[in-house]
Amino acid sequence: MRANGCSFQDFLNAMAEDDEFDSQLTEKGITQAMSVGISAAAKYAAAQVQVVVASPLSRAIDTADLVLKDTAARRIVREEWREISGLLLNAKRMKASEIKSKYSPKGWDTSRLAPEEDELWTPGELESTDACAERGYLGLRWIWENVDDEHVCVAAHGGIFSYLMQHPRVDADERMSARFHNCELRGCEMTLVAGAGAGTAEGKSGVGDGEETESSWRFRLQWINLEADADAPDKGNYKL
């Protein structure tokens, strides 16, 4: 609907019509994920990805499992990557212990998920787009500072991806900034262009110029054609 030009309020109204707590993948969603999972791009990604970071909402984790079903990557659930929160029940997550019980046996690391109750979601107010974008930005920072592996997949939601691309400290090219379709697999190279380690090999070590502040960290996200990479697996390194 949003892609067809409806207003944001009309979009919310339509979402509210079949709203449900931590909404699960529909049959259509499962079919879409399975279809993407057998594509050349997904098979290439599954072979390359070393870490999968997912939103704690069930539909994001389940989508990652279906699309990257053959990957041996570590799987981590992180609070930062959930959809814009509040107002709609589909944006409210299960208790942390319930997520652990459901997904830890499937190989997901839920140890970083806290608190037990969902304190981000509020019943009568939607989270601001700026706050949602900031969560995504902090998610990028966490990956950059804590994940040493080079190929990372983030399984999240169209809303937070859209707002993240508009964050003042994220420079996303035109293709990365385009709105995500349902169950779209998109590749990009993430580069630290300002902050600790900017301008060094892999951008992972060294000291940036001048005094480092919270606002000095800046990322560039450049779109990569995964389908082309699937045909040329010796292409250079990047983060997904």
N, C-alpha and C positions, 0 to 999 in steps of 0.2 A: 504493500500500500504506500509506504513512504517513497519507494522508488517511482511510483506512479503520480506523485505530487500531492498527496493528501496532506492536510495540516497535521501538526503534531498532536493536537487535541483530538482530532478525528481518529488518529492512530491509537491513542490511549483508549478512546471509547471502544474501538473495535477489539483491542486486547482485553478490555474488561469484560466483554461479553462471555468469553469462555475462560476467564481467569481461574487458575487453581494453584495451590501451594506447590512451590518448587516444581513447576510443570515438567512432565516427562516428555521424552521424544514421542511424537506421534508416529503412526505407521508410515506416513509420508516422510517424516524426518528420518526414520530408520532406513527406509528405502534409499533416500538421498545419500545418507552417510555410507551405506554399503556400496552404492554406485561410485561414489568418489573414492572409496577404499580400493577399488579394483583398477583405478586409473593408473597410467604410467607415472604421473606426477606423485601420486600417493605412495606407490611402491618404491619410488626413488627416495621420497622423503622418509618413509619408514626405515629404509636401509641406512640413511645418513643421520637421522635424528638420534641424539644421545640423551636428551632430557626432554620430557613433556611436562609443561607447567599448565595446570588447568584451573578454571573457576570451580568453586565448590558446589555450584548448581548442577544437579544431576544430569541435565541435558548436555552440558559441556563435557563432563567426564565420559558419558556414554558415547558421545560423538567421537571423542578422541580414541576411545577403544575400538570403535567400528572403522574409522578411517585409517588408523595406524595399527591395525590388529596384528601385523607381523613384526612390529618393532620390538627390539630388546631394550629400548631406552628406559632409563629411570623415570618414574612418574610421580609428580609432586602436585599437591593441591594447595593453592595459594588464594587467600582472601581478596587480594588486590584485584583479581581478574573477573570478579562477578559482574553481572549486568548492573546498569544504573538501578539503584535500589529505592525501595519505598513505594507506597501507594498500591502497587499491584502485587498480589500474592505470588505470582510466578517468579518474582525477584527475591523471595524470601527463602533462605537455605534451611536445611535440616539442622538439628543439633550436631555439634562437632562429633560427639560419640556415635551418633547414628550414621554419619558419613564414614567414620572410621570402620564401623561394623559392616557397612555395605561394600566399601571399596578397598579397604586394606587387604582382604583376601584376594583381590584382583591385582595386587601389586602396587597400589597407590600409597604414597607416603602422605599421611594426613597429620603428622606430628606437629606441623607448623600451624595448624588451623586452631585458632582461639579467638574469642572465648567460646564456652560451650553453647550459649544461646546466641542467636543472631541479633547483635546490638546495632547493626548498621541499618536494618530495615525499620521504617516507621509507617504506621497504618494510614495516615492521612496526608502525607507530604512526600513528594518525589524528591530524591536527592538532586542537588544542582548539577548541571552539566560540568561546571568547573570542578566540583568536588570529585565527580566520576572520572574526569580526565586526569586529575591529580593522582587518583588511585592507580590508574594505568601507568602513569609516569613513574610512580614509586615502584610499580611492578617491574618496569624496565630496569630501574636502578638496582633492584634486588637481584635480578638475573645477572646484570653486569658485574656486580660486586661479589656474588655468591656462587655462581655457576661457572666453573672453569672450562666446561665442555664447549665446543665451538658451534655445534648444531643444536638449536633449541626450538621446540615447537610450543606455541602458546595456544591453548584451546579455550576460547572465551566467547564473546557475544558481539553482535553487530553494533549495539549502542556504545559500549565502552571503547571499542576499536575506533568508531567514528569520532568520539570526543577526544580520545587520545591523540589522534592525528591533528587536532586543532590546538593541542597544548602549546603554550608559548615557548617551551624548551624542547619541542620535538619538531624536527624539520623532515616532513614526509613529502615525497614526490607525488605527482598527480595521480599515478596509478595506485599508490599506497593509500592516498587520501580518499579514493572513491569508496562509496558505501559498499560494505560486504554483502554478498548474496547469502542465502541460507546454505550452510554447510560448504562454504567456499574455502578452498585450500590456497593460500597466497604465500609466496616466498619473498623474503627481503633480506638485505644486508643491513645490519645495525652497526653503526659506527659512533663512537664517542668523539664528538668534535670540540667539546669544551669540558673542563673538569680534570680530576686526577687521572693521569695516564693518557690524555688526549695527545694525538700526534706521535705516539710511539708505536712500535711494532705490535699489531693486533689491537692496539688501543687498550691493552690490559695492564700495563705497568708503567712506571715512571712518574714524573711530577709535572703537573700542568703549569702554565705560566701564571705568575701572580698568585694572589691569595685565593684559596679555594673557599667558596661559600656554597650554601645550599642551592642557590640559584645559578651557580656556574656550570653545573652539569647539563650538557645539551647533547641530544642524540639526533643522528641522521638516519632515516629509514628509507632505503632505496629498493624499489621493486625489483624482483628477480623472476624470470620466466622459468618456473619449475619444469614445465613440459619440455623446454629446450634442454634444461640440465639433465633431464631423464635420458635424453638421447646422447648427452656428452658428459658422462659421469666423472670425467677428470677435470671438470671446471674448477676454478678457484674456490677458496673457502668462504663461507658466509654463515650468518646466523639465520635461522628460519623464524 
